[in-house]
Amino acid sequence: MRTEVAPDALALSCGRRERALAQMEAHDLDVLVLGRQANVRYLTGTPQRWMAGTRSFAPNCVLVRASGAVHLLSSSGHGAAEDIPHDHLNEISWNPTNIIAALAHLDGALSARRVGTDAMSPMFAQLLPLAFPQAELVDGEPAMRAARSIKTAEEVAALRSAVAVAESALAVAAGAVDDGVSEQTLVGVLMEAMSAGGDSTPANQDVVWVTSREHPWRHAGGGGRVRAGDLVAISAAVLADGYLGEVGRTFAVGGSPDTRTAALYRRWDVLWEKLSGACRPGASGSALLSAYADAGEPLPPVPVAHGLGLGFDPPVVSAHLPQTAASGRLEPGMVLAVTGYVFEPGLGAVLGRETVLITEDGHEVLTTRPSN
């Protein structure tokens, strides 16, 4: 059974830490102080307890570039990664000055010139200079984004595993699509199959919906019941050992698609050919947006592509962020969820979402289920 509370394999966390240290050097950071849980797990391989939900910033993890030492905010060694020694665990305290005092005693704290943080609160903006008196506090999130955007070989293996769980659950749910079944029942079937596959943590809430025949990207009316002739979209996304795997498919209800529905699927095939051609090293995110125009399709309101990893990783390619898309470049090692979406009034929509690994000479589609 996969679990979100067990430490990651040592090779997985060590490979990620090496990437973070390289980005610290590239961004001239002596120390990284991290509070976001995905970043903390990225460096330590340790999912911390009592961290669910919204909370203020706290220095949960510190990485010192000169020594490569990791310091973790934890009152117990239980669940901590095996390569983090006990004396590198700083006890959790309700008094933030106690936490700052512990940081001030870390090797390299007094001499650090540039300290990056992935978030900040007004209180810690005043307190952190006490722990790093010689340092300039800067934004450390760009370094973490750069590190996380390119996956190690061990991360790609973890993503393949997560995608396999998502695809297996989607296949079971697809087998239950029939006239009269409810969307809620199909969600339950998918969740049960996901749990049977060893993972009980869904990554999204909007899993199954009958596509609207009147409006792009809306649920159909009809009380959530599937009817013959409907196009039913299923978006399966799971968190398996922390890694997000996604796959999306659309199913025609009532046997073989009629002529109009078959034509809509062919439009999706044309769109995917354009999207696929844009998935190559060196291409900008704008190329993925342009793929829609090249196929004669309007852009969807959701991101056309987003990075996968320990949750939602860079890059994000969206029509709402054109400058971000234009400035970003796809690089070997990036793993993306790429969405193709076509709509026909009076008929419905076809959604297809593929997980794609950018390689040195092109890309590899990690999802294996046929698109239609």
N, C-alpha and C positions, 0 to 999 in steps of 0.2 A: 504494500500500500504506500503510495506516495504521500508525503506529508509536508506541510508548510512550516512545521516547528522543529524539524531536525536540521542539524548543521549540514552545509553542502560538503561534497567530497573535497578533499584537500587540493587535488590537482585543479579543480574548478575554481576555488577561491584564490589559490596562488596565482593562476594565470591572469585572473582579473586584476589582482593587486599589482602585478607587474605592469599591466596596461595603465593603471592609475598612477603609478610612480613615474612612468614615462611621460604622461601628460602633465604631472606636476613639474617635471623638468622643462617641458616645452612651454609651460605657462609661468615658469619662474616662481613656483610656490615652495616654500620651505616646509610648511605644515598645512594639512587639510583638516578642518573641523567640520564634521558632518552630523546633520540631524535627521535628514530624510531617510526613511527606513529602507527604501530600495538601494540607496547609496551605501548605507551602513552594511547591508547584506552583501552588496557587491564587493566591498573591501574585506569583510570578515568571514563571510560564509555563515554568519550566525543570525537567524531570525530572533529578534528580541521579543520578550513577553510584554504584555500590557501596553502595547503601542498602537492598537487599532483605533480608528477614528481620528477626529481633528484634535490637534494639540499644538501648543506653542513650541518654538524652537528650543532645543537643548543640545549640548555637545555630546551626542551619544557615542561618537567614534572620532578618534584622532589618528592621522597617519603622518609620521615624521619622515620626510624624504631622505635625509642623510643616513639614517639607520634602517629605514624600511619598517620600523616598529609600528605596531598597531595597538592602540589603547582603546578599550571598550568600556562604556558605562554599564556596569553590571554588578549586582550585589552577590552573585553566585557564579561559580565556574560551570554550573550545570547547563549544558547545551552550548557552551562556548566552543569555538573551533579549537582543535587540538594544538594548533601552532601559535595560539595566543597564550603566553604564560600567565600564571595566576597573578603575578605582580603587575601585570598590564591591565588588570581589571580594576576600574575605579568605581567605588561604591556609590550606588544611587542615593541621593539625598534630597530632602525637601528644601534644604537651604542651599540656594545657588552659589553662595560664597564658598561653601565647602567644595563644590565641584570645581570652581575656579582655582581654589587653593591646590587641588589635586593636579589640575592642568599646569599650574605654574611650576610644579616639581618635575615635569617631564623633561627628559633629556632634549635639549635643543630649544626649549620654550623661551629662555631668556635671550638667546641669540638670534632667534628667527627674525628675518627681515620682512617676509611677505607670508601672510597667513590667509588662506582661502576658506570661505564658508559657503555651504550650499543653501543657507537661509539665515535669517537673523530676526531677533526681536529687540524692541527698545531696551529691555533690561540687559540682555547679553551684549548689546552694542556698547554699553557702558562697562560691563564686567570683563569682557574678553581682553581688552587692552591691559588689564591687571595681570593676566596670565602670560601675555606676550608683549612686554613693555616696549620692545624695540621694533615691533612689527607694524607694517601697514596692513590693515584688514581689507581684503578684496573679495570679489565674487569668485568662488571656487566652482560654481556650477558648470561654467563652460569646460573646465578640465574634466569634470565627471561625465558630461555629455559626450565629449570627444572620446573618452575611454570606453563608455558603454555602447557607443554607436557601432563599434567594430567588435564582432564576436570572436572569442577564442574557439579553437576546435572543440573543447569540452562544452562550451556554451552551445555551439551548433548541435552537438549530440543531444544536449538537454532539450533544445527546441524541437528537434526531430521527434523526441519522445512525447513532448506535449502536443505536437500536431497530430501524432498517431492516436492519442487519446481522443482529441477533438473529432477526428475523422471517424473513428469507431463509433462514438456516441451519435454523430450526425447520421451515419448509415442506419443505425437502429431506429432513430426518430423518423428518418425518411421512409422506412418500411411500414410505419404506422400512419402515414398520411393517407387519408381516405375520406370519402364523402361523409359528412356528419360529425367527424371527430372535432374536438375543441382545441384551440391553440394551447390552452392550459394543460390538456392531456398530453399533447406533443412535447411540451416543455418538461413535463414529469417523466416521460419516456426517455428524453435526452439526458436528464439529470440522473436517472437511475442507471442508464448505460454508462455515463461518465464515472459514477461511483464504482460500478462493476469493473471499470477499466483501471481502477486504482487511484482515482482522483475525485475529491468531493468539493472542489473549490471552483465554481464558475467565475469567469472573468467579466461577464456582462449580464445585464438583466433582460434586454430585448433579444430574445432567443428565437422565437417563432412568431411569424405574423403572416396573415393573408394580405397580399399586396392590394392596394386600392386600385380600382379601375378608373377613378376620376382624378386623383391627385398623385403626383410623383412623391415617393418616399413617405407614404402614409399607410396606416392600417386601414383595411377595408371595414365597412360596417357589417352588420349581420350578427352581432353578439359574440364574435370570436369563434364562430363555427366555420369549418371548412366545407365548401360546396364544390360540386363537379364544375369544372371549368376554371376554378381559381388557380392562381399562381401563389404558392406558399414558399416564403423565404425562410431558411433556417441558417442562423449564424451561431456556430458552436465555437466558444472560446473558453479555454480552461487554463488554470494556473497549476502546473505540475512541477513540484519541487521549486516553486518560485518563478518558473518560466512560463511565458504566455504563448500558447499555441492557438491559432485561429484558422477557421475554414468556413466558407459560406456557400450555399447552393440554393437553387430555386427549383421547386417541383410542381409540375402540372398535375392537377387532380383529375382523375377520370380516364386513365389510360394514356394512349399515345397522344402527343400534342396535335391540335388541329393545324391547318395551314397557316393561320395568322400567328399562332403561338410558336410554331416552328420557325417562322420568319423572324420573330422577336429573339429567339435563341440564336439564330444566325447573326443577327445584329450584335449580340453579345460576343460571339466568336470573333467578329471583325474588330470590335473594340479591344478584346483581349490581345489580339495579334498586335495592335498598335501599342498597348500598354507593355506587352512583353518585349517589344522592340526597344522601349525606353528603359528597360531594366538592364543597364549595362554600366560598367565602371566609367566614371568621368562624366556621365550624363547628369544634367541638373534636374532638380525636382520639377522644374517647369516643363520638361519633356513629358513627364507623366500627365500633367494637366493638358498639354497640347495634344496628347493622344486622343482625348475625348473629341476635340475639335477636328482632328484628322479623320476620326471615325464618323463625324457628323452627329455626335451625341452631346447633349448639354451636360455640364459638370454637376455632380451630385452635391448635396449640402453637407455631406460627411467628408472627412479626409479621403483622398484618392489612395494615399499610402501612409502608413505610419510604421515606425520601427517596433520590433518585438524583442523582448529580452526579459529582464526582471520587471515585468509590467510593460508600460507604454514607454518605449525608448525613442530617441531621435533616429531618423529625421521624421518630421511631420510635413506632409505635402497636401495642402488644402487650397481650394479656390479662394478661401477667406484670408489666406496668408501668402499672397503672390510674391512679395519681396523675399520672404523666408524660402519659398520654393525656388526662386531664381538664384539665390545666393548659395544654396546647398548643392553638394555634389555627391553622387552615389559612389561608394568605395567598396572594394572587395572586403567581404566579411560582414557587411550590413545584412540584416534580415528584416524584410518588410512584409506587412500584410497589405496586399494590393487589391483594391476594390474596383470591379467593373459593374456598372449599373445602367440598365436601359429600361425605358418606360414607353408604353403604347396606350394612349387614351382608349377607354372602353375594354381594355384587355388586362392590364396590370404591368408588373415589372419583373425583370429578371436580375437578381443579384448573384454575383459570383465573387468570392474572396479567396485569394490564393496567398500562401506563405512562400516568399521568394528569397533565396540567398544570392546576393551579388557575388560573383566569382571574378577571377582575374581576367577571364575572356568573355564574360557574359553573365549568365545567371543560371540557377538551378531552382526549379519549382519543388518545394519540399512537400506540398500537398500532393496526394496521389489519386484521390477520387476523381473520376471523369467530371468535367464541368457541367455536362447535361446528359 
